[in-house]
């Protein structure tokens, strides 16, 4: 539950900042603003998807030995799986609202590819720091990175420097 809360909070901050920017652009064009709660809901959904992806360990099947390659691979793999999960979510939402499967798929196919590519790239940029933190923490020993960042003293067993 703590991992879900941390992931969702991080995503909410990132998505919320992007939504605030989007609303500023819309306001300048005198277009209707997006509700800010959308970022929180999307963060909760994506957070759950990320936990499922981590639990299934599909991305971990390939584990490059160089840390930066591992971070890039894991973030890209997670992004691709998130895109599949989001696609499935869009299909379920369409069916929930009474749309035929063919209509939902047709709507998904005709969405702007440029917008889809741009949002995917932004999501990848959001995933990289999160996964880098996880990988660095694993490399240093679970909990050590957070202790280093927050200035907490090491355990007595590890000794002092």
N, C-alpha and C positions, 0 to 999 in steps of 0.2 A: 504494500500500500504506500510506503514511503517513496519507493522508486516511481510509482505512478504519479504521486503528488509532485515530486521534483520535476519529472519530465513534463507533466502538464503545465506546471507553473512556468517553466522555461519557455515552452511553446507559446503559452498565453502572452508572455511578455513580448516575445518576438512577433507573433501574429498581431497582437494588439498595436505594437508600434507601426507595423506595416498598414494596419487598418486606419490608424490615426493619419498617416501620411495620405492614404487613399481618400479619406474623408476631406482632407485639406484640398486635394486636387479637385474633388467633386464640388466642394464649396466654392472654389474659384470659378468653376464652370456653371454655378447655380443649378446643380443637379441634386437629386435627393441623396442624403447621406445614408451610409450603411449602419445598422445598429451595432453598437460596440460589443454587445453580448455574443455576437457571431464569433468573434475571436476566441472567447472562452469556450464556447461549445465545440468549435473546431479543434481547439487545443486538447480538450478532454477526449474527443474521438481519436485524434491522431496519437495521443498518449497511450490509449488502450491498444491501438494498432501496433505501436512500437513495442509495447510489452509482449504482445503475442509474437511479433517477429523475433524478439530476443529469446523468448521461451522455446520457439521452434528451432532456433539456431541454424537456420538455412544459410545466412550470410557467413557464419563462422566456419563453414565447410572449407573455404579457402582462407588461409591465414598467412599473408606475406610476412616474412621475417623482419623487414624494415618497417619501423613504426609508422612513418608517414604514409607508406603505401597501404598499410593495414587500415589506417584511419580513412584514407580516400576510398579504398575498396568497400569497407564496411558502411561508410556513409552513402556511397553510390548504390550499393546493394539494398540498403534500407530504404533509400528513396524509391527505387524501382518497386520494391514490395509495397511501400506505402501508396504508390500510384495504383497498383493493382487493387489494394484494399479500398481506396477511394473510388475507383471505378465500380467495384462491387457495391459499395455504399450508395453511389448514385443510381445504380440499377434498382436496388431495394427501395430507395426513396421514390423512384418513378413508379414502381409497382404498387407501393403503399398508397400513392396518390391516384391509383386507378388507371395509370397509363399502361398501354400494351407494351410488352417487351420490345417489339420492333420499333415503336415510337420512341421509347427511352433510348435505345441504341442509336437510332437515327439522330436524335437530339445531341447525344454525346459525340457522334462522329462529326457533326456540323459545328461544333464549338471551335472558336478561333485557335488554330495551332500555335500562332505566335504567342498568344496569351498563355496557353497551356505550357509552352516551352519556357517562357519567362517565369511563370509561377513555380515550375519544377526546379529551375535553376536557383531561385530564391530559397525554396525549401531545402535544396542541397546545401546552400550556404548556412542555413539555420542548423542543419544536422551535423555539419563538420565540427563545430566547437563542442557540441554535446557528446559526440562520439569520441572526439579527441580527449575530452575530460575522462570518459570511461576507460579508454585505452591507456592513458597515462596513469590513471589510478591503479589499473590492473598491473601495469609495468612496475610501479613503485611499491606495490603492496596495498591491498584494499584499505582505504581510509587515510593513507599517508599523504596523498595529494591534498585532501581537504584540510588535514592538520597543518600542512605546510602553508596553505593559502590563508588559513584563519589564525595562524600563529600559535596554535596549541602546542604544548610541550609533548615530546615523544614519551612513549612508555618508559618506565624505569628499566625495563628489561633490555631495551635497545641501547642504553647507555647515553652518556652526554658527550658533547663535542667541545 
